[in-house]
């Protein structure tokens, strides 16, 4: 790899993108719509745009605190970084529109706006962590804008995915708290705050996924029509083509006891992985250790996302997310992710 290409990959924190498509997978599973891979691509493009814009906005501070970054080191010109941010934003919006239609474009537009607001105005304010958490939560909701499913699309799909979006947002809030300590090191308050967000994310994910699994494993409640019955009705002679597509999606996604066990195991692993990485900062709170905790925190999104995906009865997708974790660790050991 030549130096120019490597500098651009460092600018957008390319290895961290391993943690991004899982947001849309989790949102789709929670809303019970088909996951559109194109929305995963769109979210990745928007993530990369935010990373490039972040370095452009922080170029003066990085010249003092992190002179090895691509812009202050002279490996990427300021104008090129800003152009990349704009171009990646436009590409992300276009891919979202092509993959999910108007609802996906509207959600991607909100996400892009939140990203630019964070990087240009909010990052260094008290609202910074909440703004970053909002970006990730919107990324989850982007996945809920699919075209078919039991929960429907639009506002109803958003409502179904909101608890999972809040869980991912809470975890991201913790990462953002740690990110503010990458230069000077973590204080005890920083560690306590990050641990609290881990507990919040764990609780939100459990509330979002595990009760639903328990209900589905025991069967429908009185007065509830089972999804498979709905699928049969939708596939009848008077069904439209869209109804038939929806019926196929419904008939193949019933969460089971095995899904519940998988989700519990994934959530337990997430909580242990994240809490351990943060707790180590009580002993060694230096900048290098904080950056390591941030790196591990970004990758810990994978088991959190996989929990939601397994909770939606999609264990194969959850397994794919989990398999990406060692790949992400290998890549992030070779290139900065924060």
NUNUSE-651906 format. One record per residue (C-alpha): x, y, z. Coordinates in nm, 4 decimals, decimal comma, m for minus. Example, Ala and Ser with C-alpha at 12.3 -4.5 7.8 and 13.67 -1.06 7.14 Angstrom:
BEGIN
<rec><px>1,2300</px><py>m0,4500</py><pz>0,7800</pz></rec>
<rec><px>1,3670</px><py>m0,1060</py><pz>0,7140</pz></rec>
END
This chain:
BEGIN
<rec><px>0,0000</px><py>0,0000</py><pz>0,0000</pz></rec>
<rec><px>0,1439</px><py>0,3381</py><pz>m0,0966</pz></rec>
<rec><px>0,1732</px><py>0,6196</py><pz>0,1541</pz></rec>
<rec><px>m0,1017</px><py>0,8301</py><pz>m0,0035</pz></rec>
<rec><px>m0,3615</px><py>0,5540</py><pz>0,0124</pz></rec>
<rec><px>m0,2655</px><py>0,4695</py><pz>0,3687</pz></rec>
<rec><px>m0,3008</px><py>0,8340</py><pz>0,4722</pz></rec>
<rec><px>m0,6552</px><py>0,8470</py><pz>0,3315</pz></rec>
<rec><px>m0,7483</px><py>0,5245</py><pz>0,5103</pz></rec>
<rec><px>m0,6108</px><py>0,6695</py><pz>0,8343</pz></rec>
<rec><px>m0,8083</px><py>0,9878</py><pz>0,7746</pz></rec>
<rec><px>m1,1402</px><py>0,8014</py><pz>0,7677</pz></rec>
<rec><px>m1,0360</px><py>0,5491</py><pz>1,0372</pz></rec>
<rec><px>m1,1040</px><py>0,2688</py><pz>0,7906</pz></rec>
<rec><px>m1,0743</px><py>m0,0237</py><pz>1,0381</pz></rec>
<rec><px>m1,3479</px><py>0,1219</py><pz>1,2597</pz></rec>
<rec><px>m1,5934</px><py>0,0766</py><pz>0,9735</pz></rec>
<rec><px>m1,6117</px><py>m0,2908</py><pz>1,0699</pz></rec>
<rec><px>m1,8453</px><py>m0,1799</py><pz>1,3502</pz></rec>
<rec><px>m2,0771</px><py>0,0262</py><pz>1,1292</pz></rec>
<rec><px>m2,2980</px><py>m0,2017</py><pz>0,9097</pz></rec>
<rec><px>m2,4143</px><py>m0,3841</py><pz>1,2230</pz></rec>
<rec><px>m2,6096</px><py>m0,0725</py><pz>1,3220</pz></rec>
<rec><px>m2,8400</px><py>m0,1100</py><pz>1,0236</pz></rec>
<rec><px>m2,8584</px><py>m0,4871</py><pz>1,0720</pz></rec>
<rec><px>m2,9697</px><py>m0,4351</py><pz>1,4319</pz></rec>
<rec><px>m3,2278</px><py>m0,1763</py><pz>1,3276</pz></rec>
<rec><px>m3,3690</px><py>m0,4020</py><pz>1,0582</pz></rec>
<rec><px>m3,3915</px><py>m0,6983</py><pz>1,2960</pz></rec>
<rec><px>m3,5661</px><py>m0,4912</py><pz>1,5633</pz></rec>
<rec><px>m3,8168</px><py>m0,3518</py><pz>1,3115</pz></rec>
<rec><px>m3,8542</px><py>m0,6948</py><pz>1,1503</pz></rec>
<rec><px>m3,7759</px><py>m0,5716</py><pz>0,8025</pz></rec>
<rec><px>m3,5322</px><py>m0,7168</py><pz>0,5554</pz></rec>
<rec><px>m3,1799</px><py>m0,5874</py><pz>0,6001</pz></rec>
<rec><px>m3,0737</px><py>m0,3913</py><pz>0,2931</pz></rec>
<rec><px>m2,6954</px><py>m0,4265</py><pz>0,2457</pz></rec>
<rec><px>m2,7024</px><py>m0,0971</py><pz>0,0596</pz></rec>
<rec><px>m2,8055</px><py>0,0781</py><pz>0,3796</pz></rec>
<rec><px>m2,5006</px><py>m0,0741</py><pz>0,5481</pz></rec>
<rec><px>m2,2878</px><py>0,0734</py><pz>0,2701</pz></rec>
<rec><px>m2,4597</px><py>0,4103</py><pz>0,3073</pz></rec>
<rec><px>m2,3985</px><py>0,4173</py><pz>0,6826</pz></rec>
<rec><px>m2,0324</px><py>0,3305</py><pz>0,6279</pz></rec>
<rec><px>m1,9907</px><py>0,6120</py><pz>0,3762</pz></rec>
<rec><px>m2,1513</px><py>0,8579</py><pz>0,6191</pz></rec>
<rec><px>m1,9281</px><py>0,7298</py><pz>0,9001</pz></rec>
<rec><px>m1,6185</px><py>0,7835</py><pz>0,6887</pz></rec>
<rec><px>m1,7392</px><py>1,1311</py><pz>0,5945</pz></rec>
<rec><px>m1,7669</px><py>1,2138</py><pz>0,9634</pz></rec>
<rec><px>m1,4148</px><py>1,0916</py><pz>1,0318</pz></rec>
<rec><px>m1,2688</px><py>1,3014</py><pz>0,7491</pz></rec>
<rec><px>m1,4661</px><py>1,6068</py><pz>0,8620</pz></rec>
<rec><px>m1,3560</px><py>1,5486</py><pz>1,2215</pz></rec>
<rec><px>m0,9892</px><py>1,5657</py><pz>1,1243</pz></rec>
<rec><px>m1,0493</px><py>1,8756</py><pz>0,9132</pz></rec>
<rec><px>m1,2281</px><py>2,0493</py><pz>1,2007</pz></rec>
<rec><px>m0,9606</px><py>1,9453</py><pz>1,4539</pz></rec>
<rec><px>m0,6598</px><py>2,0157</py><pz>1,2320</pz></rec>
<rec><px>m0,5241</px><py>2,2993</py><pz>1,4486</pz></rec>
<rec><px>m0,5647</px><py>2,1069</py><pz>1,7756</pz></rec>
<rec><px>m0,4147</px><py>1,7935</py><pz>1,6193</pz></rec>
<rec><px>m0,1108</px><py>1,9936</py><pz>1,5106</pz></rec>
<rec><px>m0,0327</px><py>2,0314</py><pz>1,8824</pz></rec>
<rec><px>m0,1705</px><py>1,7129</py><pz>2,0390</pz></rec>
<rec><px>m0,1586</px><py>1,4546</py><pz>1,7607</pz></rec>
<rec><px>0,0884</px><py>1,5722</py><pz>1,4952</pz></rec>
<rec><px>0,1054</px><py>1,2207</py><pz>1,3479</pz></rec>
<rec><px>m0,2508</px><py>1,2489</py><pz>1,2111</pz></rec>
<rec><px>m0,2782</px><py>1,2761</py><pz>0,8292</pz></rec>
<rec><px>m0,3528</px><py>1,6503</py><pz>0,8034</pz></rec>
<rec><px>m0,0977</px><py>1,7993</py><pz>1,0488</pz></rec>
<rec><px>0,1689</px><py>1,5591</py><pz>0,9230</pz></rec>
<rec><px>0,1161</px><py>1,6949</py><pz>0,5710</pz></rec>
<rec><px>0,0137</px><py>1,3603</py><pz>0,4197</pz></rec>
<rec><px>m0,3387</px><py>1,4844</py><pz>0,3376</pz></rec>
<rec><px>m0,4122</px><py>1,8433</py><pz>0,2375</pz></rec>
<rec><px>m0,6801</px><py>2,0325</py><pz>0,4318</pz></rec>
<rec><px>m0,8882</px><py>2,0974</py><pz>0,1223</pz></rec>
<rec><px>m0,8727</px><py>1,7360</py><pz>0,0160</pz></rec>
<rec><px>m0,9989</px><py>1,6203</py><pz>0,3560</pz></rec>
<rec><px>m1,2946</px><py>1,8599</py><pz>0,3408</pz></rec>
<rec><px>m1,3726</px><py>1,7557</py><pz>m0,0164</pz></rec>
<rec><px>m1,3654</px><py>1,3917</py><pz>0,0897</pz></rec>
<rec><px>m1,6064</px><py>1,4637</py><pz>0,3725</pz></rec>
<rec><px>m1,8500</px><py>1,6344</py><pz>0,1355</pz></rec>
<rec><px>m1,8142</px><py>1,3701</py><pz>m0,1338</pz></rec>
<rec><px>m1,8635</px><py>1,0785</py><pz>0,1058</pz></rec>
<rec><px>m2,1698</px><py>1,2499</py><pz>0,2526</pz></rec>
<rec><px>m2,3235</px><py>1,2892</py><pz>m0,0907</pz></rec>
<rec><px>m2,2408</px><py>0,9303</py><pz>m0,1816</pz></rec>
<rec><px>m2,3928</px><py>0,8023</py><pz>0,1432</pz></rec>
<rec><px>m2,7164</px><py>0,9907</py><pz>0,0834</pz></rec>
<rec><px>m2,7377</px><py>0,8663</py><pz>m0,2752</pz></rec>
<rec><px>m2,6821</px><py>0,5032</py><pz>m0,1774</pz></rec>
<rec><px>m2,9417</px><py>0,5329</py><pz>0,1006</pz></rec>
<rec><px>m3,1985</px><py>0,6671</py><pz>m0,1458</pz></rec>
<rec><px>m3,1273</px><py>0,3915</py><pz>m0,3970</pz></rec>
<rec><px>m3,1375</px><py>0,1197</py><pz>m0,1309</pz></rec>
<rec><px>m3,4323</px><py>0,2263</py><pz>0,0816</pz></rec>
<rec><px>m3,6268</px><py>0,4984</py><pz>m0,0955</pz></rec>
<rec><px>m3,7560</px><py>0,8231</py><pz>0,0525</pz></rec>
<rec><px>m3,7764</px><py>0,7074</py><pz>0,4144</pz></rec>
<rec><px>m3,4167</px><py>0,5870</py><pz>0,4072</pz></rec>
<rec><px>m3,3043</px><py>0,9118</py><pz>0,2419</pz></rec>
<rec><px>m3,4856</px><py>1,1173</py><pz>0,5054</pz></rec>
<rec><px>m3,3240</px><py>0,9211</py><pz>0,7888</pz></rec>
<rec><px>m2,9815</px><py>0,9356</py><pz>0,6221</pz></rec>
<rec><px>m3,0296</px><py>1,3102</py><pz>0,5841</pz></rec>
<rec><px>m3,0928</px><py>1,3450</py><pz>0,9566</pz></rec>
<rec><px>m2,7850</px><py>1,1317</py><pz>1,0239</pz></rec>
<rec><px>m2,5669</px><py>1,3382</py><pz>0,7915</pz></rec>
<rec><px>m2,6887</px><py>1,6587</py><pz>0,9539</pz></rec>
<rec><px>m2,6123</px><py>1,5221</py><pz>1,2989</pz></rec>
<rec><px>m2,2629</px><py>1,4198</py><pz>1,1878</pz></rec>
<rec><px>m2,1790</px><py>1,7630</py><pz>1,0478</pz></rec>
<rec><px>m2,3274</px><py>1,9386</py><pz>1,3496</pz></rec>
<rec><px>m2,1196</px><py>1,7238</py><pz>1,5830</pz></rec>
<rec><px>m1,7915</px><py>1,7758</py><pz>1,3996</pz></rec>
<rec><px>m1,8298</px><py>2,1479</py><pz>1,3303</pz></rec>
<rec><px>m2,0128</px><py>2,2769</py><pz>1,6383</pz></rec>
<rec><px>m2,0935</px><py>2,0308</py><pz>1,9146</pz></rec>
<rec><px>m1,7905</px><py>1,8069</py><pz>1,9605</pz></rec>
<rec><px>m1,6103</px><py>2,0274</py><pz>2,2103</pz></rec>
<rec><px>m1,9220</px><py>2,1349</py><pz>2,4007</pz></rec>
<rec><px>m2,1080</px><py>1,9689</py><pz>2,6851</pz></rec>
<rec><px>m2,3517</px><py>1,8330</py><pz>2,4249</pz></rec>
<rec><px>m2,0752</px><py>1,6509</py><pz>2,2388</pz></rec>
<rec><px>m2,1234</px><py>1,2987</py><pz>2,3784</pz></rec>
<rec><px>m2,5015</px><py>1,3202</py><pz>2,3357</pz></rec>
<rec><px>m2,4570</px><py>1,4391</py><pz>1,9772</pz></rec>
<rec><px>m2,2283</px><py>1,1470</py><pz>1,8981</pz></rec>
<rec><px>m2,4739</px><py>0,9057</py><pz>2,0598</pz></rec>
<rec><px>m2,7504</px><py>1,0544</py><pz>1,8463</pz></rec>
<rec><px>m2,5487</px><py>0,9842</py><pz>1,5308</pz></rec>
<rec><px>m2,5189</px><py>0,6152</py><pz>1,6151</pz></rec>
<rec><px>m2,8820</px><py>0,5891</py><pz>1,7206</pz></rec>
<rec><px>m2,9904</px><py>0,7373</py><pz>1,3891</pz></rec>
<rec><px>m2,7679</px><py>0,4865</py><pz>1,2129</pz></rec>
<rec><px>m2,9634</px><py>0,2063</py><pz>1,3809</pz></rec>
<rec><px>m3,2916</px><py>0,3689</py><pz>1,2804</pz></rec>
<rec><px>m3,1653</px><py>0,3878</py><pz>0,9224</pz></rec>
<rec><px>m3,1734</px><py>0,0093</py><pz>0,9180</pz></rec>
<rec><px>m3,5405</px><py>0,0152</py><pz>1,0226</pz></rec>
<rec><px>m3,6455</px><py>0,1934</py><pz>0,7026</pz></rec>
<rec><px>m3,6612</px><py>m0,1260</py><pz>0,4967</pz></rec>
<rec><px>m3,9474</px><py>m0,1857</py><pz>0,2593</pz></rec>
<rec><px>m4,1279</px><py>m0,4852</py><pz>0,4118</pz></rec>
<rec><px>m4,1808</px><py>m0,6604</py><pz>0,7423</pz></rec>
<rec><px>m4,4215</px><py>m0,7354</py><pz>1,0244</pz></rec>
<rec><px>m4,3787</px><py>m0,4045</py><pz>1,2008</pz></rec>
<rec><px>m4,4173</px><py>m0,2108</py><pz>0,8814</pz></rec>
<rec><px>m4,2049</px><py>0,0807</py><pz>0,7820</pz></rec>
<rec><px>m4,1832</px><py>0,4478</py><pz>0,8618</pz></rec>
<rec><px>m4,2812</px><py>0,5624</py><pz>1,2108</pz></rec>
<rec><px>m4,3876</px><py>0,2136</py><pz>1,3200</pz></rec>
<rec><px>m4,0554</px><py>0,0631</py><pz>1,2132</pz></rec>
<rec><px>m3,8714</px><py>0,3429</py><pz>1,3936</pz></rec>
<rec><px>m4,0689</px><py>0,2787</py><pz>1,7118</pz></rec>
<rec><px>m3,9827</px><py>m0,0916</py><pz>1,7029</pz></rec>
<rec><px>m3,6120</px><py>m0,0169</py><pz>1,6589</pz></rec>
<rec><px>m3,5929</px><py>0,2723</py><pz>1,9067</pz></rec>
<rec><px>m3,4994</px><py>0,0654</py><pz>2,2178</pz></rec>
<rec><px>m3,2073</px><py>m0,0932</py><pz>2,0326</pz></rec>
<rec><px>m3,1064</px><py>0,2467</py><pz>1,8948</pz></rec>
<rec><px>m3,0993</px><py>0,3828</py><pz>2,2508</pz></rec>
<rec><px>m2,8791</px><py>0,0913</py><pz>2,3627</pz></rec>
<rec><px>m2,6282</px><py>0,1586</py><pz>2,0841</pz></rec>
<rec><px>m2,6493</px><py>0,5293</py><pz>2,1591</pz></rec>
<rec><px>m2,5760</px><py>0,4734</py><pz>2,5286</pz></rec>
<rec><px>m2,2676</px><py>0,2690</py><pz>2,4442</pz></rec>
<rec><px>m2,1525</px><py>0,5370</py><pz>2,2004</pz></rec>
<rec><px>m2,1979</px><py>0,8015</py><pz>2,4698</pz></rec>
<rec><px>m1,9466</px><py>0,6085</py><pz>2,6798</pz></rec>
<rec><px>m1,6987</px><py>0,5878</py><pz>2,3927</pz></rec>
<rec><px>m1,7299</px><py>0,9623</py><pz>2,3438</pz></rec>
<rec><px>m1,6592</px><py>1,0249</py><pz>2,7128</pz></rec>
<rec><px>m1,3430</px><py>0,8173</py><pz>2,6851</pz></rec>
<rec><px>m1,2472</px><py>0,9857</py><pz>2,3593</pz></rec>
<rec><px>m1,2238</px><py>1,3185</py><pz>2,5390</pz></rec>
<rec><px>m0,9517</px><py>1,1709</py><pz>2,7599</pz></rec>
<rec><px>m0,7294</px><py>1,0400</py><pz>2,4793</pz></rec>
<rec><px>m0,4818</px><py>1,3269</py><pz>2,5113</pz></rec>
<rec><px>m0,4531</px><py>1,3799</py><pz>2,8882</pz></rec>
<rec><px>m0,5692</px><py>1,0454</py><pz>3,0269</pz></rec>
<rec><px>m0,8778</px><py>0,9331</py><pz>3,2180</pz></rec>
<rec><px>m0,9955</px><py>1,0669</py><pz>3,5524</pz></rec>
<rec><px>m1,1931</px><py>0,8546</py><pz>3,8013</pz></rec>
<rec><px>m1,5048</px><py>1,0414</py><pz>3,6903</pz></rec>
<rec><px>m1,4391</px><py>0,9465</py><pz>3,3285</pz></rec>
<rec><px>m1,4128</px><py>0,5800</py><pz>3,4223</pz></rec>
<rec><px>m1,7302</px><py>0,5916</py><pz>3,6313</pz></rec>
<rec><px>m1,9195</px><py>0,7590</py><pz>3,3493</pz></rec>
<rec><px>m1,8063</px><py>0,5025</py><pz>3,0919</pz></rec>
<rec><px>m1,9007</px><py>0,2139</py><pz>3,3228</pz></rec>
<rec><px>m2,2422</px><py>0,3698</py><pz>3,3805</pz></rec>
<rec><px>m2,3089</px><py>0,3906</py><pz>3,0072</pz></rec>
<rec><px>m2,2067</px><py>0,0259</py><pz>2,9686</pz></rec>
<rec><px>m2,4614</px><py>m0,0687</py><pz>3,2338</pz></rec>
<rec><px>m2,7248</px><py>0,1457</py><pz>3,0621</pz></rec>
<rec><px>m2,6559</px><py>m0,0066</py><pz>2,7212</pz></rec>
<rec><px>m2,6742</px><py>m0,3573</py><pz>2,8670</pz></rec>
<rec><px>m3,0041</px><py>m0,2846</py><pz>3,0397</pz></rec>
<rec><px>m3,1571</px><py>m0,1224</py><pz>2,7330</pz></rec>
<rec><px>m3,0500</px><py>m0,4082</py><pz>2,5078</pz></rec>
<rec><px>m3,1900</px><py>m0,6643</py><pz>2,7517</pz></rec>
<rec><px>m3,5195</px><py>m0,4790</py><pz>2,7748</pz></rec>
<rec><px>m3,5373</px><py>m0,4478</py><pz>2,3968</pz></rec>
<rec><px>m3,4495</px><py>m0,8053</py><pz>2,3013</pz></rec>
<rec><px>m3,5042</px><py>m1,0559</py><pz>2,5794</pz></rec>
<rec><px>m3,8741</px><py>m0,9965</py><pz>2,6637</pz></rec>
<rec><px>m3,9588</px><py>m1,0188</py><pz>2,2939</pz></rec>
<rec><px>m3,7714</px><py>m1,3470</py><pz>2,2675</pz></rec>
<rec><px>m3,9496</px><py>m1,4862</py><pz>2,5707</pz></rec>
<rec><px>m4,2890</px><py>m1,3938</py><pz>2,4271</pz></rec>
<rec><px>m4,2104</px><py>m1,5462</py><pz>2,0889</pz></rec>
<rec><px>m4,0721</px><py>m1,8647</py><pz>2,2411</pz></rec>
<rec><px>m4,3951</px><py>m1,9172</py><pz>2,4417</pz></rec>
<rec><px>m4,6192</px><py>m1,8307</py><pz>2,1474</pz></rec>
<rec><px>m4,8655</px><py>m1,5472</py><pz>2,0814</pz></rec>
<rec><px>m5,0664</px><py>m1,3881</py><pz>2,3567</pz></rec>
<rec><px>m5,4455</px><py>m1,4178</py><pz>2,3631</pz></rec>
<rec><px>m5,5918</px><py>m1,2143</py><pz>2,0819</pz></rec>
<rec><px>m5,2607</px><py>m1,1966</py><pz>1,8974</pz></rec>
<rec><px>m5,2381</px><py>m1,3376</py><pz>1,5452</pz></rec>
<rec><px>m4,9201</px><py>m1,5439</py><pz>1,4965</pz></rec>
<rec><px>m4,6854</px><py>m1,4085</py><pz>1,2346</pz></rec>
<rec><px>m4,7055</px><py>m1,7293</py><pz>1,0337</pz></rec>
<rec><px>m5,0852</px><py>m1,6951</py><pz>1,0170</pz></rec>
<rec><px>m5,0394</px><py>m1,3384</py><pz>0,9011</pz></rec>
<rec><px>m4,7948</px><py>m1,4640</py><pz>0,6392</pz></rec>
<rec><px>m5,0455</px><py>m1,7166</py><pz>0,5069</pz></rec>
<rec><px>m5,3146</px><py>m1,4488</py><pz>0,4873</pz></rec>
<rec><px>m5,0836</px><py>m1,2150</py><pz>0,3025</pz></rec>
<rec><px>m4,9957</px><py>m1,4821</py><pz>0,0495</pz></rec>
<rec><px>m5,3590</px><py>m1,5521</py><pz>m0,0442</pz></rec>
<rec><px>m5,5180</px><py>m1,5042</py><pz>m0,3822</pz></rec>
<rec><px>m5,6020</px><py>m1,1383</py><pz>m0,3227</pz></rec>
<rec><px>m5,2541</px><py>m1,0482</py><pz>m0,1985</pz></rec>
<rec><px>m5,0468</px><py>m0,7952</py><pz>m0,3863</pz></rec>
<rec><px>m4,6887</px><py>m0,8547</py><pz>m0,4939</pz></rec>
<rec><px>m4,5708</px><py>m0,6482</py><pz>m0,1958</pz></rec>
<rec><px>m4,7831</px><py>m0,8631</py><pz>0,0354</pz></rec>
<rec><px>m4,6215</px><py>m1,1790</py><pz>m0,0975</pz></rec>
<rec><px>m4,2731</px><py>m1,0395</py><pz>m0,0379</pz></rec>
<rec><px>m4,3778</px><py>m0,9510</py><pz>0,3167</pz></rec>
<rec><px>m4,5194</px><py>m1,2993</py><pz>0,3688</pz></rec>
<rec><px>m4,1887</px><py>m1,4603</py><pz>0,2722</pz></rec>
<rec><px>m4,0040</px><py>m1,2365</py><pz>0,5192</pz></rec>
<rec><px>m4,2488</px><py>m1,3141</py><pz>0,8006</pz></rec>
<rec><px>m4,2608</px><py>m1,6882</py><pz>0,7495</pz></rec>
<rec><px>m3,8849</px><py>m1,7273</py><pz>0,7812</pz></rec>
<rec><px>m3,8161</px><py>m1,5216</py><pz>1,0951</pz></rec>
<rec><px>m3,9498</px><py>m1,6719</py><pz>1,4152</pz></rec>
<rec><px>m3,7268</px><py>m1,6215</py><pz>1,7176</pz></rec>
<rec><px>m3,6741</px><py>m1,9426</py><pz>1,9151</pz></rec>
<rec><px>m3,5391</px><py>m2,0507</py><pz>2,2529</pz></rec>
<rec><px>m3,2011</px><py>m2,0940</py><pz>2,0822</pz></rec>
<rec><px>m3,2165</px><py>m1,7316</py><pz>1,9717</pz></rec>
<rec><px>m3,2836</px><py>m1,6295</py><pz>2,3305</pz></rec>
<rec><px>m2,9833</px><py>m1,8260</py><pz>2,4578</pz></rec>
<rec><px>m2,7680</px><py>m1,6744</py><pz>2,1838</pz></rec>
<rec><px>m2,8827</px><py>m1,3223</py><pz>2,2657</pz></rec>
<rec><px>m2,8182</px><py>m1,3687</py><pz>2,6377</pz></rec>
<rec><px>m2,4688</px><py>m1,5049</py><pz>2,5690</pz></rec>
<rec><px>m2,3867</px><py>m1,2188</py><pz>2,3322</pz></rec>
<rec><px>m2,5130</px><py>m0,9551</py><pz>2,5721</pz></rec>
<rec><px>m2,3178</px><py>m1,1092</py><pz>2,8590</pz></rec>
<rec><px>m2,0047</px><py>m1,1105</py><pz>2,6449</pz></rec>
<rec><px>m2,0590</px><py>m0,7487</py><pz>2,5462</pz></rec>
<rec><px>m2,0983</px><py>m0,6356</py><pz>2,9057</pz></rec>
<rec><px>m1,7915</px><py>m0,8277</py><pz>3,0229</pz></rec>
<rec><px>m1,5735</px><py>m0,7125</py><pz>2,7336</pz></rec>
<rec><px>m1,6648</px><py>m0,3471</py><pz>2,7674</pz></rec>
<rec><px>m1,6616</px><py>m0,3238</py><pz>3,1459</pz></rec>
<rec><px>m1,3232</px><py>m0,4987</py><pz>3,1667</pz></rec>
<rec><px>m1,1640</px><py>m0,2641</py><pz>2,9134</pz></rec>
<rec><px>m1,2925</px><py>0,0437</py><pz>3,0977</pz></rec>
<rec><px>m1,2180</px><py>m0,0864</py><pz>3,4495</pz></rec>
<rec><px>m0,8499</px><py>m0,1282</py><pz>3,3597</pz></rec>
<rec><px>m0,8279</px><py>0,2503</py><pz>3,3379</pz></rec>
<rec><px>m0,8645</px><py>0,2687</py><pz>3,7151</pz></rec>
<rec><px>m0,5136</px><py>0,1265</py><pz>3,7400</pz></rec>
<rec><px>m0,3520</px><py>0,2640</py><pz>3,4236</pz></rec>
<rec><px>m0,5413</px><py>0,5764</py><pz>3,3105</pz></rec>
<rec><px>m0,2799</px><py>0,7147</py><pz>3,0706</pz></rec>
<rec><px>m0,3538</px><py>0,8381</py><pz>2,7164</pz></rec>
<rec><px>m0,2263</px><py>0,5215</py><pz>2,5491</pz></rec>
<rec><px>m0,4462</px><py>0,3059</py><pz>2,7702</pz></rec>
<rec><px>m0,7457</px><py>0,5299</py><pz>2,7022</pz></rec>
<rec><px>m0,6956</px><py>0,4974</py><pz>2,3283</pz></rec>
<rec><px>m0,6801</px><py>0,1209</py><pz>2,3699</pz></rec>
<rec><px>m1,0078</px><py>0,1300</py><pz>2,5638</pz></rec>
<rec><px>m1,1668</px><py>0,3419</py><pz>2,2911</pz></rec>
<rec><px>m1,0496</px><py>0,0951</py><pz>2,0269</pz></rec>
<rec><px>m1,1966</px><py>m0,1960</py><pz>2,2209</pz></rec>
<rec><px>m1,5142</px><py>0,0031</py><pz>2,2867</pz></rec>
<rec><px>m1,5696</px><py>0,0626</py><pz>1,9164</pz></rec>
<rec><px>m1,5306</px><py>m0,3099</py><pz>1,8467</pz></rec>
<rec><px>m1,7570</px><py>m0,3959</py><pz>2,1415</pz></rec>
<rec><px>m2,0407</px><py>m0,2546</py><pz>1,9351</pz></rec>
<rec><px>m2,0309</px><py>m0,5806</py><pz>1,7373</pz></rec>
<rec><px>m2,1583</px><py>m0,8128</py><pz>2,0140</pz></rec>
<rec><px>m2,4105</px><py>m0,5462</py><pz>2,1177</pz></rec>
<rec><px>m2,5439</px><py>m0,5262</py><pz>1,7630</pz></rec>
<rec><px>m2,5361</px><py>m0,9053</py><pz>1,7365</pz></rec>
<rec><px>m2,7542</px><py>m0,9274</py><pz>2,0478</pz></rec>
<rec><px>m3,0282</px><py>m0,7315</py><pz>1,8742</pz></rec>
<rec><px>m2,9873</px><py>m0,9265</py><pz>1,5525</pz></rec>
<rec><px>m3,0123</px><py>m1,2616</py><pz>1,7319</pz></rec>
<rec><px>m3,3110</px><py>m1,1243</py><pz>1,9198</pz></rec>
<rec><px>m3,4812</px><py>m1,0775</py><pz>1,5842</pz></rec>
<rec><px>m3,4349</px><py>m1,4449</py><pz>1,4991</pz></rec>
<rec><px>m3,1362</px><py>m1,3896</py><pz>1,2686</pz></rec>
<rec><px>m2,8598</px><py>m1,5960</py><pz>1,4223</pz></rec>
<rec><px>m2,6620</px><py>m1,6281</py><pz>1,0995</pz></rec>
<rec><px>m2,6350</px><py>m1,2524</py><pz>1,0699</pz></rec>
<rec><px>m2,5438</px><py>m1,2326</py><pz>1,4381</pz></rec>
<rec><px>m2,2705</px><py>m1,4903</py><pz>1,3779</pz></rec>
<rec><px>m2,1347</px><py>m1,2844</py><pz>1,0894</pz></rec>
<rec><px>m2,1127</px><py>m0,9781</py><pz>1,3129</pz></rec>
<rec><px>m1,9339</px><py>m1,1744</py><pz>1,5811</pz></rec>
<rec><px>m1,6900</px><py>m1,3157</py><pz>1,3241</pz></rec>
<rec><px>m1,6021</px><py>m0,9591</py><pz>1,2257</pz></rec>
<rec><px>m1,4718</px><py>m0,8851</py><pz>1,5760</pz></rec>
<rec><px>m1,1291</px><py>m1,0551</py><pz>1,5425</pz></rec>
<rec><px>m1,0948</px><py>m0,9026</py><pz>1,1957</pz></rec>
<rec><px>m1,1560</px><py>m0,5604</py><pz>1,3453</pz></rec>
<rec><px>m0,9015</px><py>m0,6210</py><pz>1,6200</pz></rec>
<rec><px>m0,6412</px><py>m0,7259</py><pz>1,3648</pz></rec>
<rec><px>m0,7042</px><py>m0,4207</py><pz>1,1471</pz></rec>
<rec><px>m0,7184</px><py>m0,1717</py><pz>1,4348</pz></rec>
<rec><px>m0,3840</px><py>m0,2984</py><pz>1,5651</pz></rec>
<rec><px>m0,2332</px><py>m0,1802</py><pz>1,2381</pz></rec>
<rec><px>m0,4133</px><py>0,1508</py><pz>1,1896</pz></rec>
<rec><px>m0,5653</px><py>0,4042</py><pz>1,4301</pz></rec>
<rec><px>m0,9404</px><py>0,3915</py><pz>1,4873</pz></rec>
<rec><px>m0,9685</px><py>0,7042</py><pz>1,7042</pz></rec>
END
